[in-house]
């Protein structure tokens, strides 16, 4: 009788009786007939070079049933020169191993196991109407010249097939791997294999393999086939029916002999090549549950939700534009339209008449109308009417080349009280073209940057799909929904908001630009001395940067890892830098940085980010050099801002700086000439020096986020200073910018909450990162990080609107009345 009381078929009965007769006759030495074996019985014996044992185990399988057999062996011998060899012969395969079983670890360390158990590759179910006969031969041999004792136990597995939504608990060790069968139900196209354990170590590997023999279930070969990932306390693998023609697969569990692959250290007691018997000292209790994944309808709902959510912003913008149009029309009909109606749109009742001289300088005010000497007249001449050339001659104003005007600059920019008219003296067309270079340059940068990035991440995804190594990419595997060749489509889809809202911002800026041009064409003037000068080049560049942030963030999330995280942050640096430049340009239109120097600075920052990714982990020398660069750059920029660009940065800067410190701080302690600027720069330098000290002390591994934090803190500091100074100057905030400020604060707060819900971390090993994985929270499709993508896109959009509308209240104020800060 076989284990469980199943009858032995007649076809095998004769073979077993013949083997039994041969055994009774004593013919069980080398070349002898097999001994009949019974499932569930322990066989003990000895083997040597002259004596080997062969056991035969027979059983029958019911039609459509998959039977699995597990072989347990043990030997008391620790002699590695003469191991006991076990060979299992089946109908379609042979499996063999030795005892002690040797595993090799890092630096050729060896780990010996005397207890080994393996599950035999199960036979394929037969479509026959009656039971099918199966027979297994187990050969036990050794080349030892002396007897070596062994134990043998063969059992049939009763819980070999896993069931949907039903947890199954088991134990595994390096020498006793486990694997189980799973068949897709009829109505399920995709499942998620969830594996959990209460213990972090020993490190283990979960593999999904097709129904083929042999099954790769040892540490040195588990990566040869299928999809696999390392594990400490949690793992999850999404499996689709289309990837397995037989609609079934094996789930394999392997325990590694060392923990370094999962972030653990090598035990100190086995340093060096020391042989030691481990046996059951590295067992791990595991629980596996296979649950159905989402259906195709959820994909459709998620895509509709993503697009409709952000298309609602388009609808809201149309409503606001329509309401504004109605309001302007009503004011125009009532004859109460202001010179510029609070939205950057010039009205037809502007006090400057059409007889304004064509040659009037941009923002210049006649001396007779200026009060308190706030405005110095400028002799510059603008281009003739209708001229719109892009020649290089026009890009350099006469204002910059005439020596007498150079001295005029020094007089103007060193006044104690500066007004916007003092810093908006250049010709409008020349300045506008200067800022449009930001737009065209960022498009060029985006194309050249994005194309190799896309090619690289496609290569990453291809490697993951071909090798099956899911340790390459740091997904949230509990909420990673594949689509086509993409492993985590939800993380890519959630970036659509950046692209849609970036394009919407470009449309809003384009509308303002067109209306502003139309208003000036109606008046046939080229100079307007009311409100903030309208230059839209930086706004266009910000919109492109927001769209590219969505593209590159999606590229990063194709295969997020340590190497390509810089793709996700590069345009965030640009967004923060462009926002600071725009904020500074608002009241310093003539002295803002050129596009070439600005983008060159961003390039330096990205180079430092790359160096930080490579060297920033443990190299102290890198942090010392970076901190010095950071502090010196902060001081140099502070000097430029304080002296309005009139303090030259060259080899003599240190001598001039020492002289200024001596005369103003040591010889006589005088009050700073520009107190507001001094307060801002002192606070800004303290913040940046704090970042530098923090970097030196803690050396954060996520260097890209560290640099981004520096940019964001400086931007927030400058924005807060700008708003405070605006209110101090008795300027007001109109309803739209006030709403945008509140919306920005609220949405950013919500976005940051989800950002800090760490769902994975490439700063750790893949197995440690998976401990942070969590299920989806929105529509059963999006996780916390996807919600961060949605909210951060909206927050950036509102932030841009704040910069676009913040000074709309000044459209009715003359520039010689608008202070500079």
Rosetta blueprint (number, residue, H / E / L):
1 X L
2 X L
3 X L
4 X L
5 X L
6 X L
7 X L
8 X L
9 X L
10 X H
11 X H
12 X H
13 X H
14 X H
15 X H
16 X H
17 X H
18 X H
19 X H
20 X H
21 X H
22 X H
23 X H
24 X H
25 X L
26 X L
27 X L
28 X L
29 X L
30 X L
31 X L
32 X L
33 X L
34 X L
35 X E
36 X E
37 X L
38 X L
39 X L
40 X L
41 X L
42 X E
43 X E
44 X E
45 X E
46 X E
47 X E
48 X E
49 X L
50 X L
51 X E
52 X L
53 X E
54 X E
55 X E
56 X E
57 X E
58 X E
59 X E
60 X E
61 X E
62 X L
63 X L
64 X L
65 X L
66 X L
67 X L
68 X L
69 X E
70 X E
71 X E
72 X E
73 X E
74 X E
75 X E
76 X L
77 X L
78 X L
79 X L
80 X L
81 X L
82 X L
83 X L
84 X E
85 X E
86 X E
87 X E
88 X E
89 X E
90 X L
91 X L
92 X L
93 X L
94 X E
95 X E
96 X E
97 X E
98 X E
99 X E
100 X L
101 X E
102 X E
103 X E
104 X E
105 X L
106 X H
107 X H
108 X H
109 X L
110 X E
111 X E
112 X E
113 X E
114 X L
115 X E
116 X E
117 X E
118 X E
119 X E
120 X L
121 X L
122 X L
123 X L
124 X L
125 X L
126 X L
127 X L
128 X L
129 X L
130 X L
131 X L
132 X E
133 X E
134 X E
135 X E
136 X E
137 X E
138 X E
139 X E
140 X E
141 X E
142 X E
143 X L
144 X L
145 X L
146 X L
147 X L
148 X E
149 X E
150 X E
151 X E
152 X E
153 X E
154 X E
155 X E
156 X E
157 X L
158 X L
159 X L
160 X L
161 X E
162 X L
163 X L
164 X E
165 X L
166 X L
167 X L
168 X E
169 X E
170 X E
171 X E
172 X E
173 X E
174 X L
175 X L
176 X E
177 X L
178 X E
179 X E
180 X E
181 X E
182 X E
183 X E
184 X L
185 X L
186 X L
187 X L
188 X L
189 X L
190 X E
191 X E
192 X E
193 X E
194 X E
195 X E
196 X E
197 X L
198 X L
199 X L
200 X L
201 X L
202 X L
203 X L
204 X E
205 X E
206 X E
207 X E
208 X E
209 X E
210 X L
211 X L
212 X L
213 X L
214 X L
215 X L
216 X L
217 X L
218 X L
219 X L
220 X L
221 X L
222 X H
223 X H
224 X H
225 X L
226 X L
227 X E
228 X E
229 X E
230 X E
231 X E
232 X L
233 X L
234 X E
235 X E
236 X E
237 X E
238 X E
239 X E
240 X E
241 X H
242 X H
243 X H
244 X L
245 X L
246 X L
247 X L
248 X E
249 X E
250 X E
251 X E
252 X E
253 X E
254 X E
255 X E
256 X L
257 X L
258 X L
259 X L
260 X H
261 X H
262 X H
263 X L
264 X L
265 X L
266 X L
267 X L
268 X H
269 X H
270 X H
271 X L
272 X L
273 X L
274 X L
275 X L
276 X L
277 X E
278 X L
279 X L
280 X L
281 X L
282 X L
283 X L
284 X E
285 X E
286 X E
287 X E
288 X E
289 X E
290 X E
291 X E
292 X E
293 X L
294 X L
295 X L
296 X H
297 X H
298 X H
299 X H
300 X H
301 X H
302 X H
303 X H
304 X H
305 X H
306 X H
307 X H
308 X H
309 X H
310 X H
311 X H
312 X H
313 X H
314 X H
315 X H
316 X H
317 X H
318 X H
319 X H
320 X H
321 X H
322 X H
323 X H
324 X H
325 X H
326 X H
327 X H
328 X H
329 X H
330 X H
331 X H
332 X H
333 X H
334 X H
335 X L
336 X L
337 X L
338 X L
339 X L
340 X E
341 X L
342 X L
343 X L
344 X L
345 X L
346 X E
347 X L
348 X L
349 X L
350 X L
351 X L
352 X L
353 X L
354 X L
355 X L
356 X L
357 X L
358 X L
359 X L
360 X L
361 X L
362 X L
363 X L
364 X L
365 X L
366 X L
367 X H
368 X H
369 X H
370 X L
371 X L
372 X L
373 X L
374 X L
375 X L
376 X L
377 X L
378 X L
379 X L
380 X L
381 X L
382 X L
383 X L
384 X L
385 X L
386 X L
387 X L
388 X L
389 X L
390 X L
391 X L
392 X H
393 X H
394 X H
395 X H
396 X L
397 X L
398 X H
399 X H
400 X H
401 X H
402 X L
403 X H
404 X H
405 X H
406 X H
407 X H
408 X H
409 X H
410 X H
411 X H
412 X H
413 X H
414 X L
415 X L
416 X L
417 X L
418 X L
419 X E
420 X H
421 X H
422 X H
423 X H
424 X L
425 X L
426 X L
427 X L
428 X H
429 X H
430 X H
431 X H
432 X H
433 X H
434 X H
435 X H
436 X H
437 X H
438 X H
439 X H
440 X H
441 X H
442 X H
443 X H
444 X H
445 X H
446 X H
447 X H
448 X H
449 X H
450 X H
451 X H
452 X H
453 X H
454 X H
455 X H
456 X H
457 X H
458 X H
459 X H
460 X H
461 X H
462 X H
463 X H
464 X H
465 X H
466 X H
467 X H
468 X L
469 X E
470 X L
471 X L
472 X L
473 X L
474 X L
475 X L
476 X L
477 X H
478 X H
479 X H
480 X L
481 X L
482 X L
483 X E
484 X L
485 X L
486 X E
487 X L
488 X L
489 X H
490 X H
491 X H
492 X H
493 X H
494 X L
495 X L
496 X H
497 X H
498 X H
499 X H
500 X H
501 X H
502 X H
503 X H
504 X H
505 X H
506 X H
507 X H
508 X H
509 X H
510 X H
511 X H
512 X H
513 X H
514 X H
515 X H
516 X H
517 X H
518 X H
519 X H
520 X H
521 X H
522 X H
523 X H
524 X L
525 X L
526 X L
527 X L
528 X L
529 X L
530 X E
531 X L
532 X L
533 X L
534 X L
535 X L
536 X L
537 X H
538 X H
539 X H
540 X H
541 X H
542 X H
543 X H
544 X H
545 X H
546 X H
547 X H
548 X H
549 X H
550 X H
551 X H
552 X H
553 X H
554 X H
555 X H
556 X H
557 X H
558 X H
559 X L
560 X L
561 X L
562 X L
563 X L
564 X L
565 X H
566 X H
567 X H
568 X H
569 X H
570 X H
571 X H
572 X H
573 X H
574 X H
575 X H
576 X H
577 X H
578 X H
579 X H
580 X H
581 X H
582 X H
583 X H
584 X H
585 X H
586 X H
587 X H
588 X L
589 X L
590 X L
591 X L
592 X L
593 X L
594 X L
595 X H
596 X H
597 X H
598 X H
599 X H
600 X H
601 X H
602 X H
603 X H
604 X H
605 X H
606 X H
607 X H
608 X H
609 X H
610 X H
611 X H
612 X H
613 X H
614 X H
615 X H
616 X L
617 X L
618 X L
619 X L
620 X H
621 X H
622 X H
623 X H
624 X H
625 X H
626 X H
627 X H
628 X H
629 X H
630 X H
631 X H
632 X H
633 X H
634 X H
635 X H
636 X H
637 X H
638 X H
639 X H
640 X H
641 X H
642 X H
643 X L
644 X L
645 X L
646 X L
647 X L
648 X L
649 X L
650 X L
651 X L
652 X L
653 X H
654 X H
655 X H
656 X H
657 X H
658 X H
659 X H
660 X H
661 X H
662 X H
663 X H
664 X H
665 X H
666 X H
667 X H
668 X L
669 X L
670 X L
671 X L
672 X L
673 X L
674 X L
675 X H
676 X H
677 X H
678 X H
679 X H
680 X H
681 X H
682 X H
683 X H
684 X H
685 X H
686 X H
687 X H
688 X H
689 X H
690 X H
691 X H
692 X H
693 X H
694 X H
695 X H
696 X H
697 X H
698 X H
699 X L
700 X L
701 X L
702 X L
703 X H
704 X H
705 X H
706 X H
707 X H
708 X H
709 X H
710 X H
711 X H
712 X H
713 X H
714 X H
715 X H
716 X H
717 X H
718 X H
719 X H
720 X H
721 X H
722 X H
723 X H
724 X H
725 X H
726 X H
727 X H
728 X H
729 X L
730 X L
731 X L
732 X L
733 X L
734 X L
735 X H
736 X H
737 X H
738 X H
739 X H
740 X H
741 X H
742 X H
743 X H
744 X H
745 X H
746 X H
747 X H
748 X H
749 X H
750 X H
751 X H
752 X H
753 X H
754 X H
755 X H
756 X L
757 X L
758 X L
759 X L
760 X L
761 X L
762 X L
763 X L
764 X L
765 X L
766 X H
767 X H
768 X H
769 X H
770 X H
771 X L
772 X L
773 X L
774 X L
775 X L
776 X L
777 X L
778 X E
779 X L
780 X L
781 X L
782 X E
783 X L
784 X H
785 X H
786 X H
787 X H
788 X H
789 X H
790 X H
791 X H
792 X H
793 X H
794 X H
795 X H
796 X H
797 X H
798 X H
799 X H
800 X H
801 X H
802 X H
803 X H
804 X H
805 X H
806 X L
807 X L
808 X H
809 X H
810 X H
811 X H
812 X H
813 X L
814 X E
815 X H
816 X H
817 X H
818 X L
819 X E
820 X L
821 X L
